[in-house]
């Protein structure tokens, strides 16, 4: 079952009042998010990420196309009971304590007072803030506020959680702890829609990603598929002689990393097998052959540069 369905969503904003000109923030965007997935939304500033999230939350409306959550239109207020949300640069009143913030959002979600006290402590403990619950948040660091924001997004035990830059301002240890929390939520069957500029974090935790640029969807798929090169292979071998390395360089346009490793671009599986046959006929042992994998960050940068 898909928890999120986006079909041909377009959003136009007026460029200038009364001018009739339009700015296209989203352009015919379509993709889906399955139940129990951690899904990452990527894109440079101005790509339309926040606009899309606001449409899914019913904060703003699309100009064209349809979007649904749990097979219900995003305009259906009843589905909000199943949704948690951590916005970017969220603000809480400085005079409240951490416990009071969670209590307030819990009551907004319709939780009963008896259950709320237990859940407040539970979720503050999950995000590592239980010892700071009675401290006013004006004394919190940026990372502590992020943890508190994550706790408020989880307080109603939602099935779908939207997180906008959840690790912004959090130190490396804190980011690891937040990743662990998100993976635990996934193990419980929760669906997480994650928007982050920290691509290394996205790569570590997301099952699939969608990349927006100038309002258009330019890539969507699993992290594994997106970061794996289609036509570049890496070979791990026993020691290569100078003659063999020269032939690999000249005839196969290979890049030699050392006596035991080289990589090359191929046109298909047939080329890979030709290289393997040559190595074997030359008495070289093959320890491994794999498609080259790039980092999500390098792939993202190259993809955006190609489109601009």
N, C-alpha and C positions, 0 to 999 in steps of 0.2 A: 504493500500500500504506500502511495506517495502522500506525505504529510503536506508538502507544498507543491502547487501546480501553478506555473506561470506561462501563459499562452499569448504571445504577440503583444505584450505590454508596451505601450508607448505613452510617454508623458511630455507634454509641451508646456512651457511657461512663456508668458508674454515678455518680449525683449524690452519694450518700452510701453508705457501706458498710452493707450489709444493709437498706437502705431500700427497695430495689426500684425507686426512681426512676431515670430515665435522662436524660442530656443528649445531644441529637442533634447531633453535631459535623458530620455530613454527611447530607444528606437527598435521596436518590434522584438523585444526580448522574450525568449522562451526557454525554460528548463524546469526540471522537477527535482525534489528532494525526497528521498525515501525515508521510511520510518526507521529510527535508530541510527541514522547517519550523523556524522559530524561533517558539515558542509561549509566550505570556505568561499566567501565572496571577495574577489580581488579586483584591483584596478587603481590607476593613479588618481590623484585629486581631481575632482570634477568629472569622474567617469560615470556617475549616476548611482553609486552604491547606496548612499543614504536615502536618495529618493526612492529607490526600489524597496528598501526596508520599510520606509514610511508607508508606502502603498500596501505592503503585506500586513502592516499593523493597523491599517485603516485610518492613519493620521492624515493622509492625503489620498487623492483619487487619480486613477490613470485616465489619460485622454482616450485611449483605445486599448483593446485587449482585455483579457480576464485573468484574475488571480484568485486562488482558493487555498484555504487551510483546512485540513481534515475533510476534504470534499465539500466544504461550505464556502460560499463567497466571503471574501475578507470583510465585507460590510456587515456580516452577521455578528452582532455583539456577543452572542452566546459563546462563540469560539474563544473569546478573550480569556475565559476561565481556564483554558488549556495552555495559555501563552505566558511566558516570562520574558522580561526585556531589561537589558542593561544598555542604556544609551551612552554614546561617547560624551566625555566631559560632563557627566552628570553632577548635579548639585543637590546637597542636602542641607537643611538649616544647621548652622554651626552650633546653635545652642542645644541641639539634641545629642544624646548619647547614642552609641551604636545600637544598643538594645532598643531605644526608643524609635530609631529609624526603622528597624526591622518590625517592631510592633505596629508602627503606623502603616507600613505597606502591607503587613499581614491583615490588618483590619480592613484596608481598602480592598483586599482580595476576598473578604468575607469570612475569614477564619474566626472561629470562636475563641474567646479569651482564654479558656482553660487549655485548649490545644496550642494556642499561640505562644504561651510562655515556654512550653517545652520545645516548640519548633524554633523559637528565637535562639535559644541556647544551642540547639542542635546545629543549625546552619551557621551560626557564628563559629562554632567549633570546627565545622567542616572546612571553613575558609581560613582557619587559624587566627580568629579574632575574638575568641571567647574570653581571653584575659583583658581585653580592651572594651568589653561590652558596656561598662559603666562609665567610661571616659567620654567626655564631649568630643565630637568629631572635629572641632576646630583645632584639636591637637593631633589629628591624624595626618600622616604623610600621604602623598599621592597614591602610593602602592596600597596603603591601608584602606583608603577610600575605594580603590578598585575592588578589593576583597569584600568590603561591605556591600558594594553595589552588586557583586555576584551573589552574595547571600540574599539580598532583597529580590533578585531575579528568580531565586529558587524557592522562596518561602512558601509559595502556594503549591509546590510540587507539580509544576506544569509539565506537560508532555512535549512541548516545543519551547526552546529558549533561544531568543535572539541576543547575541552578544556583540556589541560594537566596541572594538579595541579593548578587550577585557584585560590584557596584560600591559597596557600603556602605563609607564611609570613604575612597573613592578620589577624588582631585582631578579637576577637569574634563578635564585633558589625559589623565590615566590612564583615565577613563571612555571617552574617545574611542578610546584604544588598545585597551581591552578590547572595545569594540564592533567594532573592526576585526578583532580575533581571532575573534570569534563569527561575523562575516560570512564570514571565510575558512573557518571550519569548515563553515558552511552550503554554501559553494561546493564543498566536498569531499563533500557529500551527508550530512553529519552532521545529526542532529535534536537541537534544543536546547529544553529545557523550563525556562523562566525564571520565577522568582518574585522580584518586586521591588516596593518601595514607590515607586521613582523612576519615575513614570508617563511623564515626558518621555523617559526612556531606553527604556521599553517601546515608546512610540510611534515612536521612531526606528528600531527594529531588528526588532520582531516582525511576523510575517506575520498571525497571528491571536491572539486573546486570549479567555480565559474569565473571567467575573467571578463570584465567590462572595460571598454575604452571608448570615450566620447559617446556614451550612451548605448553602444552596441555590444552584443555578446560576441567575443572573438575566439573564445576557447572554452570548452567544458568537458570534464571527464575526470577519471580517477587520477590521483596524484602520481601513481606509478606510471600510467600511460603517458601523462603529460611530460614527465621528467625523463622518460626513456627515449633515447634517440632511435629513430626508425632505421637509419642506414649507416650508423657508425658502430663498429664492433671492436671490442678489446680482447686481445689474445694474451694469455699467460702461458709461458713455455719454459722448457729447459734452455740452457745457454745457447744463444744464437751466434754463429760465426760471423766474421766481417762480410764474407761473401753473401751469406743469406740475408743479412741486414741490408746490404746494398741492393739486392734484388727486390726485397720488400719495399725499399724506398723508391726505386726506379719504376718497377713494373706494377706495383700495387698502390703506389702513392701513400705509403704508410708513414705514420709518425712513430718513431722508435723511442720509447721511454727508458730503455736499458737493455741489457743482455737477455732479460727474461720477459719483456713486455713490449707490445706495440699495438697500435690502433690504426684502423683504416676505414674509409668510406666504401660501401659496396652498393651495387645496384639491385641485389637480391640474394636469396639463400644460395643460389648457384655459385656466386662469387665467394661466399664464405666457405663453401665446400672445396672450391678450387684451391684456396689458401691452405685449408686443412690438409688436402691431398699433397700439396707441395711440401708442407712442413714434415709430414710423415715420410714422404719419399726421401727427404733429406736427413732422416734419423732424428728429428726433433720430437720430443715428448710434449704433448699439449696438456697443460694443467687446467685450463679453463678458457671458455669462450662466452662472451656476454655482450649484449648491446650496451653501449655507453649510457650512463645515467648522469644527467645534469642536475644541478641544484634547481629548486623551484624559482629561486631568486634570479639566477642567470637566464633561465628560460623565459621568465616574466619580462625581464628587461629587453631581451632580444625580440620578443613578440610585440611589445609595445613600440619599440623603435621601428620595426618593420611596418607597423600600421600608421605611424605618424609621418 
